[in-house]
Structures are given as structure tokens and as C-alpha cells.
């Protein structure tokens, strides 16, 4: 199911690339230009075929359809699908989380926690999930966990390891010793053999 969703989104990106003005100007030969137009015209046909051939519970497909049409029926089907299956693309959780956050951070947190429980390893998480937990704990004034999530974010997403100690010292009023404890926890999650191979849900007691 997720493969079909990925195919749809890749085709969207490919179509946008073909429609790019700069790329269009580079197609100097008429045959190239005609081929480009034909491909752009055919992509929706390929996408419709993928949608029709995808059966069963399909929250990610319904997300794609909702974005295309704005039809709230697809949104409802997407939400119901999340409740019925664990094989859900992260984009679905991210969109639901962002929508819920406009009403209640607690509701958004429930969705984020659900995603964590269904995710194998930390580095499988999208950047938006790390950013959400950082913001969530900052709002709750739990700066220690916010710092830990920031440290994980810099490790897995930015690939520039290290908690922003300057920010947490001056804006979070955190002591150097507390920041060291947070960084030590991040390091233990990533490097220590005791943590290797653990599922995200097994880390819940220290990062959630």
C-alpha cells in the first residue's frame, strides 16, 4: 500500500519537474518538447490506474486523494484507515498531527505517540516528528526531554551531532550538568551496545 503512495508522489514530483519553466526552455528540439507534453498529459492516467488498482485499507492513498481534491470524505477514510491498520505511511501521521495541533497539542501528541509505537528505529522517523517533540516539550517546559529530542534530531536528521547547549542554557535556563546528562543519554541511545537494536517503543520510558 505504501509503495503505491510513494509511486503517486514520485509521479507528482516528476510532473512538476517536467512543467518547470527552466527545463522547458532546455528542450530545444520539437521532438523533445512534444515528448515532454505527452508525458505530462499521461501522468494523471498512470496515477488513476494506481489508485484504482490499490484495494483494501489505504490511508496513504486517501491522503493523496484528499490533497488532490479537498474532498473531506477522503480525509475521514484516511483517519479510519489509521485505526484499522498499522501499515501506515508517516506522511499520514504527520498531516494528522499538524491538523490536530491547530486544536490541541495533546491530541497531536497522541498521534505522534501512536506513530512512535509503530516505528522500528529512531532513524526511520521523519524530521517533522523530531521537531514536534522538541516543540511539545518546550511548551511543557520539560527542557531536559526537549534537549534529548534536539540531540537526536541533530544526530539523525542534521548529521551534525550535539545539543544546542547555548540555546538551552540561555533560553531554557538549564544547568551545564543537566545538559551533560541529556547529551550522555543521547549518546547512550546511539552508541552504547545496551541500546543497539531496540525498537522505538522500548525507548519510550526515556524519550517520551
LINLIN-V754024 format. One record per residue. N is the residue number from 1. SS is DSSP state (h for helix, s for strand, l for the rest). PHI is phi in radians with two decimals (NA if undefined). D_CENTER is the distance of its C-alpha to the mean C-alpha in Angstrom with 2 decimals. Layout:
{{N;SS;PHI;D_CENTER} {N;SS;PHI;D_CENTER}}
This chain:
{{1;l;NA;16.94} {2;h;-1.18;13.55} {3;h;-1.12;15.75} {4;h;-1.14;17.21} {5;h;-1.11;14.02} {6;h;-1.08;13.17} {7;h;-1.07;16.82} {8;h;-1.10;16.71} {9;h;-1.24;13.99} {10;h;-1.13;15.84} {11;h;-1.12;19.01} {12;h;-1.03;17.77} {13;h;-1.16;17.15} {14;h;-1.13;20.48} {15;h;-1.10;22.26} {16;h;-1.09;21.12} {17;h;-1.14;22.35} {18;h;-1.15;25.62} {19;h;-1.45;26.09} {20;l;-1.05;25.76} {21;h;-1.06;29.14} {22;h;-1.09;29.59} {23;h;-1.12;29.00} {24;h;-1.05;31.40} {25;h;-1.20;34.05} {26;h;-1.38;33.82} {27;l;-1.47;34.89} {28;l;-1.38;38.58} {29;l;-1.51;40.11} {30;h;-1.07;40.46} {31;h;-1.10;39.44} {32;h;-1.15;36.08} {33;h;-1.16;35.60} {34;h;-1.13;36.59} {35;h;-1.07;34.27} {36;h;-1.12;31.37} {37;h;-1.08;32.30} {38;h;-1.12;32.68} {39;h;-1.15;29.28} {40;h;-1.03;27.61} {41;h;-1.19;29.70} {42;h;-1.47;28.92} {43;h;-1.01;25.11} {44;h;-1.02;24.94} {45;h;-1.14;27.45} {46;h;-1.07;25.39} {47;h;-1.17;22.35} {48;h;-1.07;24.68} {49;h;-1.13;26.00} {50;h;-1.06;22.64} {51;h;-1.07;21.98} {52;h;-1.15;25.55} {53;h;-1.51;25.47} {54;l;-1.64;22.37} {55;l;-1.90;23.89} {56;l;1.48;23.14} {57;l;-1.31;20.23} {58;l;-2.49;17.46} {59;h;-1.01;14.75} {60;h;-1.18;12.52} {61;h;-1.10;15.78} {62;h;-1.15;16.65} {63;h;-1.09;13.52} {64;h;-1.07;14.64} {65;h;-1.14;18.17} {66;h;-1.11;17.46} {67;h;-1.11;16.02} {68;h;-1.31;19.09} {69;h;-1.94;21.66} {70;l;1.32;20.71} {71;l;-1.28;22.45} {72;h;-1.19;21.58} {73;h;-1.08;22.83} {74;h;-1.18;19.76} {75;h;-1.11;17.63} {76;h;-1.09;19.95} {77;h;-1.13;19.83} {78;h;-1.10;16.04} {79;h;-1.06;16.33} {80;h;-1.11;19.32} {81;h;-1.13;17.72} {82;h;-1.08;15.12} {83;h;-1.28;18.29} {84;h;-1.71;20.06} {85;l;-2.54;17.91} {86;l;-1.66;15.61} {87;l;-1.50;14.44} {88;l;-2.12;11.47} {89;l;-1.16;8.55} {90;h;-1.05;5.07} {91;h;-1.00;5.26} {92;h;-1.12;8.25} {93;h;-1.07;7.40} {94;h;-1.08;5.35} {95;h;-1.18;8.50} {96;h;-1.10;10.81} {97;h;-1.11;9.97} {98;h;-1.13;10.66} {99;h;-1.16;13.67} {100;h;-1.16;14.96} {101;h;-1.11;14.82} {102;l;-1.22;17.37} {103;l;-1.83;19.71} {104;l;-2.75;19.14} {105;h;-1.14;17.04} {106;h;-1.16;18.41} {107;h;-1.15;17.10} {108;h;-1.11;13.57} {109;h;-1.11;14.12} {110;h;-1.07;15.29} {111;h;-1.20;12.16} {112;h;-1.09;10.13} {113;h;-1.13;13.13} {114;h;-1.09;13.16} {115;h;-1.08;9.82} {116;h;-1.02;11.32} {117;h;-1.15;14.47} {118;l;-1.91;13.16} {119;l;-1.91;11.48} {120;l;-1.27;14.08} {121;l;-2.23;13.61} {122;h;-1.00;11.94} {123;h;-1.32;11.22} {124;h;-1.51;9.13} {125;l;-1.37;6.31} {126;l;-1.27;3.49} {127;h;-0.95;5.88} {128;h;-1.05;5.17} {129;h;-1.26;5.99} {130;h;-1.03;8.90} {131;h;-1.09;9.91} {132;h;-1.09;10.15} {133;h;-1.16;12.36} {134;h;-1.05;14.35} {135;h;-1.11;15.13} {136;h;-1.02;15.84} {137;h;-1.31;18.32} {138;h;-1.13;19.83} {139;h;-1.15;20.64} {140;l;-1.45;22.13} {141;l;1.06;24.01} {142;l;-1.73;22.99} {143;h;-1.18;22.89} {144;h;-1.12;23.19} {145;h;-1.22;19.87} {146;h;-1.07;18.27} {147;h;-1.16;19.91} {148;h;-1.09;18.78} {149;h;-1.12;15.06} {150;h;-1.14;15.87} {151;h;-1.09;17.71} {152;h;-1.16;14.96} {153;h;-1.09;12.68} {154;h;-1.16;15.66} {155;h;-1.33;16.25} {156;h;-1.56;13.08} {157;l;-1.79;11.44} {158;l;-1.43;14.59} {159;l;0.93;16.93} {160;l;-2.37;19.46} {161;l;-0.97;20.20} {162;l;2.22;21.71} {163;l;-1.14;21.25} {164;l;-1.30;22.37} {165;h;-1.11;25.64} {166;h;-1.05;27.20} {167;h;-1.10;24.74} {168;h;-1.25;24.96} {169;h;-1.27;28.71} {170;h;-1.53;29.55} {171;l;-1.78;27.08} {172;l;-1.84;26.45} {173;l;0.91;30.00} {174;l;-1.54;29.01} {175;l;-1.32;31.76} {176;h;-1.02;31.62} {177;h;-1.16;32.22} {178;h;-1.20;29.26} {179;h;-1.12;26.97} {180;h;-1.12;28.50} {181;h;-1.08;27.77} {182;h;-1.12;24.08} {183;h;-1.16;23.99} {184;h;-1.08;26.07} {185;h;-1.16;23.63} {186;h;-1.01;20.72} {187;h;-1.09;23.14} {188;h;-1.19;24.24} {189;h;-1.11;20.80} {190;h;-1.51;20.34} {191;h;-1.89;23.96} {192;l;-1.18;26.29} {193;h;-1.10;27.35} {194;h;-1.08;27.23} {195;h;-1.75;23.40} {196;l;-1.07;23.00} {197;l;1.38;21.48} {198;l;-1.33;20.54} {199;l;-1.28;17.73} {200;h;-0.96;15.22} {201;h;-1.11;17.24} {202;h;-1.34;20.32} {203;h;-1.66;19.14} {204;h;-0.93;18.63} {205;h;-1.18;22.06} {206;h;-1.95;21.47} {207;h;-2.05;17.94} {208;l;-2.00;17.60}}
